[in-house]
Amino acid sequence: MRVAIVAGQSSPYGKTDGRDPGGPHVRIAGLAGALASDGHEVTVYARRADPGLPARAEVDGYVVEHYDAGPPAPLGEAEVAEHLGGMGRRLAECWRHRRPEVVHACTWDAGVAALAALASAGLTAPVVYDHPRLGTAAAPAYGPEESNGRGRLERALVRTAQAVITSSDSQADQLARLGVPRGRIACVPQGVDIDLFAPAPGRRRPPAGRPRVLCLDGRPDPVRGAETVLRAVARVADVELLLADGAEPGTERLVERVEAEVPGVAARLSLFGPVPRAQVPELIRSCEAVVSVPWADETGTVPLEAMACGVPVVASAVGAAAELVVDGTTGELVPPGRPDLLARRLRGLLDDPARAEAYGIAGRDRVASRHLWKRVAGDACALYRSLLDRAP
């Protein structure tokens, strides 16, 4: 099967710098590699957002093609909307030479550009739209630029695509309430490379010093949850917080504000930049718990990768994470924006090593049984074939 994965500006090529640890590039790379290993012809199309990206590259059995549409730099929501026409034209040029049998769009801009490309080239192919933000309880928290401008385009996209993929039943329910027919909504979960994200050999040992808690997304945007984590750790004595992807002025100002309210928290904080992806598993394994408490979580990538490493996780009870993390069995769930509850859960977990170890074992088992990329690719393929079977 010829599968075109349209990535917007989220190219998986060389994406090892650790920025946006739960971003679309993780799913794109995992899904494309698994589909290719099953014998499918997979091409990932991405807007060139860096002048150093090659026009064409082979990665793990699939091809990545970068095309020019707008400046070779990352663009914000409003900026990328100005170049959707150019993205569609470039895709149309590619597909006139090699028509895809299925188009899998992994970002909202990719979906809009893919539909425009098919119409421009006079081609037909089922379009699958993966993980819309519409239907998440936190959509307004992303701000007017995304919730209004993007929202209009995304609402049209979910009603036009032949299938819409989510990772959770709750988001499927919300999409149905927005008018997306149930028959076009499919749940295809996030996958994990369980060879890369694996527990440390042997039994976990008690920490030599302070227990360490890891937050992999320390960006200052309120929706990311870093402020909630900081305020929670400020309430838990003798705990060290590792805040990754947070070495920027906005996060530093946030730390100063919390320090002014709760003196001493900064002394227990290690603030650093994005962690190269190959180093993430080791960092996770070095900690007693991983915290991921954003206001929206469409894929649950960070909680899943922590569970795969056998490390207990405390996650937001929203989106995919609310269904991936079994509260009291594989980890703990808290409402977003509640540092008081997060602090209480963290304290209880760190004071009970036996419970933490049980969460780690159960979490690893759940990931290994449900979230292998091969299984995710199989679910995606079943959806593709059902759409092709229904095509006129």
C-alpha positions as CSV (number, residue, x, y, z in Angstrom):
1,M,0.0,0.0,0.0
2,R,1.3,3.5,-0.9
3,V,0.8,5.7,2.2
4,A,1.5,9.4,2.2
5,I,2.0,10.7,5.8
6,V,1.7,14.5,5.7
7,A,3.5,16.0,8.6
8,G,3.0,19.8,8.2
9,Q,6.2,21.2,9.6
10,S,6.7,18.3,12.1
11,S,9.4,16.4,10.1
12,P,10.7,13.3,11.9
13,Y,14.1,13.7,10.1
14,G,16.9,14.4,12.5
15,K,14.4,15.2,15.2
16,T,16.6,14.3,18.2
17,D,17.0,17.6,20.0
18,G,14.3,16.8,22.6
19,R,12.0,19.8,21.9
20,D,8.3,19.1,22.3
21,P,8.7,15.6,23.8
22,G,5.1,14.6,23.1
23,G,4.9,16.3,19.6
24,P,3.6,14.9,16.4
25,H,7.1,13.9,15.1
26,V,7.2,11.1,17.7
27,R,4.0,9.5,16.3
28,I,5.0,10.2,12.7
29,A,8.4,8.4,13.0
30,G,7.1,5.5,15.0
31,L,4.1,4.9,12.7
32,A,6.1,5.4,9.4
33,G,8.8,3.0,10.5
34,A,6.3,0.3,11.6
35,L,4.3,0.6,8.4
36,A,7.5,0.3,6.3
37,S,8.7,-2.7,8.2
38,D,5.3,-4.4,7.3
39,G,6.1,-3.9,3.6
40,H,4.2,-0.7,2.8
41,E,5.6,2.1,0.7
42,V,5.6,5.1,3.0
43,T,6.6,8.6,2.2
44,V,6.5,11.4,4.8
45,Y,6.0,14.9,3.4
46,A,7.0,17.9,5.5
47,R,7.4,21.6,5.0
48,R,11.0,22.6,5.2
49,A,11.2,24.4,8.6
50,D,15.0,24.4,8.7
51,P,17.4,25.3,5.8
52,G,19.6,22.3,6.6
53,L,16.9,19.7,5.9
54,P,17.5,17.7,2.8
55,A,15.1,17.5,-0.1
56,R,14.9,13.7,0.3
57,A,16.1,11.2,2.8
58,E,15.6,7.6,3.7
59,V,14.9,6.8,7.3
60,D,14.2,3.4,8.8
61,G,12.8,2.0,5.6
62,Y,10.6,5.0,4.7
63,V,11.3,8.2,2.7
64,V,11.0,11.8,4.0
65,E,10.5,14.5,1.4
66,H,10.9,18.2,2.4
67,Y,9.3,20.8,0.2
68,D,9.5,24.6,0.3
69,A,6.5,26.7,1.2
70,G,7.3,29.9,3.1
71,P,10.5,30.6,4.9
72,P,12.7,27.7,6.0
73,A,11.9,28.3,9.7
74,P,9.3,27.1,12.2
75,L,6.1,29.1,11.9
76,G,3.4,29.9,14.4
77,E,-0.3,29.0,13.8
78,A,-1.2,32.3,12.2
79,E,2.0,32.3,10.0
80,V,1.6,28.8,8.7
81,A,-2.0,29.5,7.7
82,E,-0.7,32.1,5.2
83,H,1.3,29.3,3.5
84,L,-1.4,26.6,3.3
85,G,-2.0,27.3,-0.4
86,G,1.7,26.8,-1.2
87,M,1.9,23.6,0.9
88,G,-1.1,22.2,-1.1
89,R,0.5,23.1,-4.4
90,R,3.8,21.5,-3.6
91,L,2.0,18.3,-2.4
92,A,0.0,18.3,-5.6
93,E,3.2,18.4,-7.7
94,C,4.5,15.4,-5.8
95,W,1.3,13.3,-6.0
96,R,0.8,13.9,-9.8
97,H,3.9,11.8,-10.3
98,R,3.1,9.2,-7.6
99,R,-0.5,9.1,-6.4
100,P,-0.9,7.9,-2.8
101,E,-3.5,5.3,-2.1
102,V,-4.1,6.7,1.4
103,V,-3.2,10.1,2.9
104,H,-2.6,10.2,6.6
105,A,-2.4,13.8,7.9
106,C,-0.8,14.2,11.3
107,T,-1.3,17.9,12.0
108,W,-4.1,20.3,11.2
109,D,-2.1,22.3,8.6
110,A,-1.1,19.0,7.0
111,G,-4.8,18.0,6.7
112,V,-5.9,21.2,5.1
113,A,-2.9,21.2,2.7
114,A,-3.6,17.5,1.8
115,L,-7.2,18.1,0.9
116,A,-6.2,21.1,-1.2
117,A,-3.5,19.1,-3.0
118,L,-5.9,16.3,-4.0
119,A,-8.4,18.7,-5.3
120,S,-5.8,20.7,-7.2
121,A,-4.2,17.5,-8.8
122,G,-7.6,16.0,-9.6
123,L,-6.9,12.9,-7.5
124,T,-8.9,10.9,-5.1
125,A,-7.6,9.1,-2.0
126,P,-9.1,8.7,1.4
127,V,-7.8,11.2,3.9
128,V,-7.2,10.3,7.5
129,Y,-6.8,13.1,10.1
130,D,-4.8,12.1,13.1
131,H,-5.4,13.6,16.6
132,P,-7.3,16.9,16.2
133,R,-7.2,19.3,19.1
134,L,-10.9,20.0,18.6
135,G,-12.9,18.2,21.2
136,T,-10.3,18.5,24.0
137,A,-11.5,20.3,27.1
138,A,-8.5,22.7,26.9
139,A,-8.8,23.9,23.3
140,P,-9.5,27.5,24.5
141,A,-6.4,27.4,26.8
142,Y,-4.2,27.5,23.7
143,G,-5.2,31.1,23.1
144,P,-7.3,32.9,20.5
145,E,-4.7,32.4,17.7
146,E,-5.1,28.7,17.8
147,S,-8.6,28.2,19.2
148,N,-10.2,30.6,16.8
149,G,-8.1,30.7,13.6
150,R,-7.0,27.1,13.7
151,G,-10.3,26.0,15.1
152,R,-12.4,27.1,12.1
153,L,-10.1,25.2,9.7
154,E,-9.9,22.2,11.9
155,R,-13.6,22.0,12.3
156,A,-14.0,21.9,8.5
157,L,-11.3,19.3,8.3
158,V,-12.8,16.8,10.7
159,R,-16.1,17.0,8.8
160,T,-14.4,16.5,5.4
161,A,-11.8,13.8,6.1
162,Q,-12.9,10.2,5.5
163,A,-11.7,9.2,9.0
164,V,-10.6,11.0,12.2
165,I,-8.2,9.3,14.6
166,T,-8.1,9.8,18.4
167,S,-6.3,8.0,21.2
168,S,-9.1,8.2,23.7
169,D,-12.8,7.3,23.9
170,S,-13.4,10.6,25.7
171,Q,-12.2,12.6,22.8
172,A,-14.2,10.5,20.4
173,D,-17.3,11.3,22.4
174,Q,-16.5,15.0,22.3
175,L,-15.9,14.9,18.5
176,A,-19.2,13.2,18.1
177,R,-20.9,16.0,20.1
178,L,-19.3,18.4,17.6
179,G,-21.0,16.7,14.7
180,V,-18.4,14.2,13.5
181,P,-20.2,11.0,12.6
182,R,-19.3,8.1,14.8
183,G,-18.6,5.9,11.8
184,R,-15.7,8.2,10.8
185,I,-14.0,8.3,14.3
186,A,-11.4,5.6,15.0
187,C,-9.3,5.1,18.1
188,V,-5.7,4.3,17.2
189,P,-3.4,4.6,20.3
190,Q,0.0,6.0,20.6
191,G,2.9,3.6,20.3
192,V,6.2,3.3,22.2
193,D,9.6,1.8,21.2
194,I,9.9,-0.6,24.2
195,D,13.5,-1.5,23.3
196,L,14.6,2.1,23.6
197,F,12.3,2.9,26.5
198,A,13.0,0.0,28.8
199,P,13.4,-0.4,32.6
200,A,16.9,-0.4,34.1
201,P,18.3,-3.9,34.7
202,G,17.9,-5.3,38.1
203,R,15.8,-4.0,41.0
204,R,15.4,-0.2,41.5
205,R,17.4,1.0,44.4
206,P,16.4,3.7,46.9
207,P,17.8,7.2,45.9
208,A,21.2,8.1,47.4
209,G,20.0,11.7,48.0
210,R,16.8,13.5,47.5
211,P,14.1,11.7,45.5
212,R,14.1,13.1,41.9
213,V,10.9,14.0,40.0
214,L,11.1,14.7,36.3
215,C,9.0,17.0,34.1
216,L,10.0,16.7,30.5
217,D,8.1,19.8,29.3
218,G,9.2,22.8,31.2
219,R,8.1,25.4,28.6
220,P,6.3,28.4,30.3
221,D,3.0,28.2,28.3
222,P,0.3,27.8,30.9
223,V,-1.3,24.9,29.0
224,R,2.0,22.8,29.4
225,G,1.6,22.5,33.2
226,A,5.1,23.5,34.3
227,E,3.7,26.1,36.8
228,T,1.5,23.4,38.3
229,V,4.6,21.1,38.8
230,L,6.7,23.9,40.3
231,R,4.0,24.8,42.8
232,A,3.4,21.2,43.7
233,V,7.1,20.4,44.3
234,A,7.3,23.6,46.4
235,R,4.9,21.9,48.8
236,V,6.8,18.6,49.0
237,A,9.9,18.9,51.1
238,D,13.3,17.2,50.2
239,V,12.4,16.5,46.6
240,E,14.5,17.6,43.6
241,L,12.7,18.6,40.5
242,L,14.3,18.1,37.0
243,L,12.6,20.5,34.6
244,A,13.6,19.7,31.0
245,D,13.0,21.9,27.9
246,G,12.7,24.9,30.3
247,A,15.9,26.8,29.9
248,E,14.2,29.9,28.5
249,P,13.4,33.4,29.9
250,G,9.7,32.6,30.4
251,T,10.4,29.6,32.6
252,E,13.1,31.4,34.5
253,R,10.6,34.2,35.3
254,L,8.1,31.6,36.4
255,V,10.6,30.0,38.8
256,E,11.5,33.5,40.2
257,R,7.8,34.1,40.8
258,V,7.3,30.8,42.6
259,E,10.5,31.3,44.6
260,A,9.3,34.6,45.8
261,E,6.1,32.9,47.2
262,V,7.8,29.8,48.5
263,P,11.5,30.5,49.3
264,G,13.8,27.5,48.8
265,V,12.2,25.8,45.8
266,A,14.8,27.1,43.4
267,A,17.5,25.3,45.4
268,R,15.8,22.0,44.7
269,L,15.4,22.7,41.0
270,S,17.5,21.6,38.0
271,L,16.5,23.6,35.0
272,F,17.9,22.6,31.6
273,G,17.2,22.7,27.9
274,P,15.7,20.0,25.6
275,V,17.0,16.5,26.2
276,P,18.3,14.7,23.1
277,R,15.8,11.9,22.5
278,A,18.4,9.1,22.8
279,Q,19.1,10.3,26.4
280,V,15.5,10.5,27.5
281,P,15.1,6.9,28.7
282,E,18.2,7.1,30.9
283,L,17.0,10.4,32.4
284,I,13.5,8.8,33.1
285,R,15.1,5.8,34.7
286,S,17.3,8.1,37.0
287,C,14.1,9.5,38.6
288,E,11.7,8.2,41.2
289,A,8.6,9.6,39.3
290,V,7.7,11.4,36.1
291,V,5.1,14.1,36.2
292,S,3.1,15.2,33.1
293,V,0.2,17.5,33.9
294,P,-0.7,19.6,30.8
295,W,-4.2,20.9,30.3
296,A,-4.6,18.8,27.2
297,D,-2.8,15.6,26.1
298,E,-3.9,14.2,22.7
299,T,-1.5,11.3,22.6
300,G,-0.2,10.5,26.1
301,T,3.4,10.1,24.8
302,V,5.3,11.2,28.0
303,P,3.2,9.0,30.4
304,L,3.6,6.0,28.1
305,E,7.3,6.4,27.8
306,A,7.7,6.7,31.5
307,M,5.5,3.6,32.0
308,A,7.6,1.7,29.4
309,C,10.7,2.5,31.5
310,G,9.1,1.1,34.6
311,V,8.9,4.5,36.4
312,P,5.7,5.5,38.1
313,V,3.9,8.5,36.5
314,V,1.5,11.1,37.8
315,A,-0.5,12.5,34.9
316,S,-3.4,14.8,34.1
317,A,-6.8,13.2,34.1
318,V,-7.4,14.5,30.6
319,G,-7.4,13.2,27.0
320,A,-5.4,10.1,26.2
321,A,-3.5,10.1,29.5
322,A,-6.8,9.7,31.4
323,E,-7.3,6.3,29.7
324,L,-3.7,5.2,29.3
325,V,-2.8,5.6,33.0
326,V,-4.9,3.3,35.2
327,D,-5.3,5.3,38.4
328,G,-4.0,3.3,41.3
329,T,-2.6,0.5,39.1
330,T,-0.1,1.9,36.6
331,G,0.2,5.4,38.0
332,E,-1.9,8.2,39.4
333,L,-4.2,10.8,37.8
334,V,-4.8,14.4,39.0
335,P,-6.9,17.2,37.5
336,P,-4.8,19.8,35.6
337,G,-4.1,23.0,37.4
338,R,-4.3,21.5,40.9
339,P,-0.8,21.8,42.5
340,D,-2.3,20.9,45.9
341,L,-3.6,17.5,44.7
342,L,-0.4,16.9,42.7
343,A,1.7,17.5,45.8
344,R,-0.4,15.1,47.9
345,R,-0.1,12.4,45.3
346,L,3.6,12.9,44.8
347,R,4.3,12.8,48.6
348,G,2.2,9.6,49.0
349,L,4.0,7.9,46.1
350,L,7.5,8.8,47.2
351,D,6.8,7.7,50.7
352,D,5.6,4.3,49.5
353,P,8.4,2.6,47.5
354,A,6.5,-0.7,47.2
355,R,3.5,1.0,45.6
356,A,5.9,2.9,43.2
357,E,7.6,-0.3,42.2
358,A,4.2,-2.0,41.6
359,Y,3.1,0.9,39.4
360,G,6.3,0.6,37.4
361,I,5.9,-3.1,36.8
362,A,2.2,-2.8,35.9
363,G,2.9,0.2,33.6
364,R,5.6,-1.6,31.7
365,D,3.2,-4.6,31.2
366,R,0.4,-2.4,29.9
367,V,2.6,-0.6,27.4
368,A,4.2,-3.9,26.2
369,S,0.7,-5.5,25.7
370,R,-1.1,-2.5,24.0
371,H,1.3,0.1,22.7
372,L,3.9,-1.6,20.4
373,W,4.3,0.4,17.2
374,K,3.7,-2.8,15.2
375,R,0.3,-3.1,16.8
376,V,-0.5,0.6,16.2
377,A,0.5,0.2,12.6
378,G,-1.8,-2.8,12.3
379,D,-4.7,-0.8,13.6
380,A,-3.9,2.0,11.2
381,C,-3.7,-0.4,8.3
382,A,-7.0,-2.0,9.2
383,L,-8.5,1.5,9.0
384,Y,-6.9,2.3,5.7
385,R,-8.2,-1.0,4.1
386,S,-11.7,-0.3,5.4
387,L,-11.6,3.1,3.7
388,L,-10.3,1.7,0.5
389,D,-12.9,-1.0,0.5
390,R,-15.6,1.6,0.8
391,A,-14.2,3.9,-1.9
392,P,-16.2,4.2,-5.1
